[in-house]
Amino acid sequence: MLEFAPVQNKHVTIKPNFNTADPPPASTHNDTLGQIVVEMRERGASGITVAERSYQRFEDVIAAKGIDTLASDLDFQILNLQREPKTRFEREDLHWRNGFTVPNSILNAEYIVSTCCLKTHGHGGVFTMSLKLSVGIVPSDHMDELHGSINIREMIAEINLAYRPEIIIMDGVRAFIDGGPSTGEEVAGDVMVAGTNRIAVDAVGVAILKELGSTRVRGRIWEQDQIRRAADIGIGIRSPNQIEFVTPDEPSRAYAETLATILSED
């Protein structure tokens, strides 16, 4: 149903959520990752790399989740972004003191697929979806500045200036509506969202959290700091009117209408 750039003969870099090895929705579900790999290969990808930087020791996370076995079964490469050569990204209007560094493998990636979870975060007003997924591309020595700043939400949005995924796939089969990112109040979301615009996906994700009963969503969705800053710096759309829902059946269409109403609320 989703129209996105052709992947034929391109090397695909998949950015999952492997910050820790905690079970989904704390991390990307192996079934979700595996199916994305299968779909990309069936659409003609010339090769596939799963690239990530973890908070816990990377090799331990990969082993605990069985990603090394999955890579062997499905024939994809695993890349530890922490060890990659990096380039500094700077702009005068950033909240970062001296910009931030980004792995060259991300800057030079031919085709990026982001796959994120649906969850809140322990920091107030932070949501761990596609915009927050970008934190996993910057090295761990940036985390003290990020987590210690009152502008953490804006800084998260700004990392997204450095790269652009062609597809974003958000797994909301299970969701944290409070707590996060590793543990929290877990509920069944029973939804998958795919899109080509990070702000659209995250705005829909916040609407889903609100519909699921999360009390962490306060105020207008378009005034959430991550979303507002991302829109201000040109990451994507600026209003709910720019979101088009494409659904396969009547229950999905009805649910999309509910989300559209939440997205338009003042």
PyMOL commands that set and color helices and strands:
alter all, ss='L'
color gray80, all
select helices_A, chain A and resi 30-42+58-65+67-74+81-83+104-107+130-137+140-147+152-162+198-211+221-223+225-232+240-242+250-263
alter helices_A, ss='H'
color red, helices_A
select strands_A, chain A and resi 11-15+47-52+77-80+86-89+100-103+111-120+127-128+167-179+184-195
alter strands_A, ss='S'
color yellow, strands_A
deselect
rebuild
show_as cartoon
